[in-house]
Amino acid sequence: MDAEVTPGMPSDNVEDIEIRLLLEALHIRYQYDFRNYSMASIKRRLVEARRNMGYATFSALQEAVLHEPDMVPTLLRYLTVQVSEMFRDPLYFRALREKVIPHLRTYPSLKVWIAGCSRGEELYSIAILFREEGLEERTIFYATDISRDALSAAESGIYEIDRVPLFTQNHRDSGGPTSLSDYYQAAYGRISLDRTLRRNVVFADHSLVTDAVFAEVHLISCRNVLIYFDRILQDRAIGLFRDSLVHRGFLGLGAKESLRFSRHAGSFTEFSRVEKIYQRGS
């Protein structure tokens, strides 16, 4: 017997089905896997994408995704988080400077992974910090993101000049001993960061959802990314971080993120509790 459909059933049930099918299409067709992202977050972004891209339904958007590969980068700009700022949460960078850097100085060479680097603000913040602390020359920085457009923007190192006062204040509050203006040139309403900040940077497309360990690193900074994942996906990412870190390596998370409920929590100790910096144990 066919299931009876109750008249007046909420339309968002249909939308939820459409969204799941759209995410499945993205995964099967292009290997972008958003299926285990927080549903509330992904739905909010897809509603904005559908409206701005001019589609009446998610089904229509799915059809476009399947048949028009050129529009996928546009959709990814909505699905990936690309809003940050240099030295965001200055106390986090102060903790790196004052507590983590002394440990990193003991290594002859260093590898740092900025996971989910978005448009590069966090990458350049860490690169500047390492230059100020005399560690840049011995460090390779891996800047990864799922979005090629974001990686391209990060590699350019260009930002709107009206963001500079916030960047400058954050840098000062992080304990920066120099002036942020030493690291950029301003022209035509934008700033261009010193190209030498990129000389030890490897930009790469990498997904925390589907990809594997690619290097052994001493510090991972992945902030305000895990909050968009569900518990299963958070555990996968944290397991990936654990397997990537050297013994006694460091993991920095966002202010609203924690290892507290992760099945991998036992592999880490709290190194700087307030700033959400963890150290890998044995």
N, C-alpha and C positions, 0 to 999 in steps of 0.2 A: 504494500500500500504506500502511495506517495505521502510524504510528510506534508501536513497541512501548514500553509503559510498564513500567519495571522495578519489581517489587514492592519496597517498602521505601524508595522514593525519599524523600529528606529533605522533611519537611513545610514547611520554611521556604522552599523553592522555590515552593510554592503560595502561601505568604504574601506572598512578594515580588511575585508576579503580582497578587494581590489589592490590595496597596498601590499598585502602579502604576495599576491601574484606579480605585482610590479617588481618587488624586491627579488622574487625568484627569477624573473626574467633577466634582471641585471646580473644576477649571479651566474646563471646558465650561459647567457650570451656573451658577457664581458668579464666574468670572474671577479666582479666587485660584490663583496658579500656584506650586506647590511641587515641580514635576516635576524641576527641576534642583538641588534642595537635596541635600546630602550624604545618601546613602541610609541610612548607619548612624545618623545623627542623627535623620532623619525617622522611621525605623522604631522607634527607641527611644521617641520621643514618641507615636507612634501606638499602640504596645503599651500604654502607660500610659493613653491616651485610651480605647481599646477596653475595657480592664479597668474603668476607673472609670465609664465611661458605660454599662456593662452589656451589651456585645455579645459574642457568642461568637466571631464571625469578623469579619475586615475586610470581607467581602462584605456581612454584615448591617449594618455601619456605613456602607458605601457606599449601601445601599438607603435608610437613614435620611437620609443627606445629600441624596440626590436628591429625596426626597418630604417631608422635614420641614425647610424652610429655617430655622425658628426654632432648630434645634439647631446650626447652623453656627457661630455665635459661640462656643459652648461648645467645639467642636472647635478653633477657631482659638486659643483660649487655650492649648491644648496644643502647637500647631504653631508658635507665635511665642514668642520668648524674651522673658520679662517679668520677669526677675530682675536687678536691678542695685543700685547704692547711690550715694548722693551723694558726689561727689569720688572715685569709684572710681579706683584707681591714682593716688594723689595727685601723684606726680612728673609725670604727664601734665599735670595742671592747673597745676602749678608751672611747667612748660615753656611752657604757654600764657601764663601770667601774665608770666613773665620774658623770654621770647624772641619770642612771637608778638604779644602786645599792643603792644609798641613799634612794630611795623610797621603794625598796624591803626589806631593813633592818627593816622596820616598821612591817613586818609580822612575826608571830611566826613560821610559816612553809611556805615552798614555793614549787611550782611545775613549772617546766620549760619544754617546748616541743620544741625539735629540729626536725622540720618537713622536710622530705627529707634529712635525715642525711648522706646519701651516705656511704662512708667508714669511717666516724667518726671524720674527722678532726675538724669540727665545734663543735661537741659534746665535745671533749676533750679540745678544746679551752675554751669553756664556763665552763666546770668543773674545769679547772685550775684557771680561773678567779674567780670563786666562792670560791675556796679554798683560794686563795690569799686574798680575801675580807672577809673571815671568815663566809661565808654563806653556804658552802658545806654541813655541817652536818645537816642543817635543810631543805635541798632541795632534792626533787625527780626529776630526769631528765628522760623524756620520749624521746627516740631516735627512730624515725620511718622512714621507707622507704618502697617502694613497692617491692624492690628487696631483696630476702632472702640472696643472695650471698653478697650483699652490707652490710647487717646487720651482717652477719657472719664475714666479714672483719672488720667492725667497732668494733665488740665485741672482736676481737683478739688484737686490739690496736697496730698492728705492721706496720711499715712504712720503706721505703728505707732510708738508712742513708744519701744518697746524697741530700735528701730534707731538712735535718736538718738546714743548714745555712739559708735557706729562712724562715723556721718555727721560728728559733731563732730571726732573724731580725724583723719579724712581731710581735713576742711576746714583744720584746723590745720596738718597736714603739707603741704598744698598751698600754704602761704604766706599763707593768709587773714589779713588784718590786723584783722579784726573778730571778734566772737563769732557763731557760727552761730545762737545763740538770738535774735539781733536780727531774724531773718528768719522766725520762726514763733511760733505760740501753741499751748500744750498744753492739752488737756482730754479727759477720758474715754478715756484710754489711747492717744490719737493726737495727732499734731501737724498743724496746718494752716498751710501756708506763706503768707506775706504775699501777698495778692491782687495787690499792685502789681507783683510779679515777673512776672505774666502780661499786663500791659497792652500790651506790645510783641510778644506771641507770637501767631503764627498756627498753629493746630492743623489738620492736614490729613491725610486718608487718601491715602497715596502708596506705591506698590509699586516697589521697585528692580528687580523682575523684569519688569514690563510697562509701567510709566509712563515718561514722557519728562521732559526738563528743564523746570522750571517757573519758574526765577528765576536770575539771575546773582548769585552769592554770593561773599563774601570768605573765609569759613571754613566747612568742612564737618567735623562730628564724627560719625563712623560707626564705633562701636567694638563689637567682639564680635558683629558681624552677618555679615561675610563668611566667618567660619570655618564657617558652616552651609551655605554655597553650594558647588557644585562649580566647577571651573575656568572653565567657559563662563559661568556666571552671575556669578562674581567679575569676569570681564573686562567683562561688560555693565555691572555696577554701577560699576566704576572708570572706564569710559568715560563714564558718566553724570556722575560726579563731575568728571572732566576738563572736560567740556563746560559744567558749571555754574559752575566757578570762574573768577573774573577772573584776568587775567594776574598772576602772583606771588601768587595766593591760596593758602590753606593747607588741607590735608587731614589729619585726625587719625584713626588707626586703632587697633584694640585691640592689646594686648601680644603676642598670638600671630598677628597678621595682618601682611602685608607686600605690597609691590608688586613684589617681586623677580622673580616669574615671570609677571607680567602683561604682555600685549602692549602695554599703555599705560604701562609703566614709564618709557619714554623721555620721556614728557611731564612727568615730575616729577623733582625733586631731593630728596635726603634733607636735611631741614632740622634735625631733631633725631632722630638715629638711634635712640637707646635708647627714646625716648618714642613712636616711630612717627609722627612728624609730617613731612609732605611738603609741598613747595611746587611749585605748577604753574609750569612753564617756558613758553617761547614756543610 
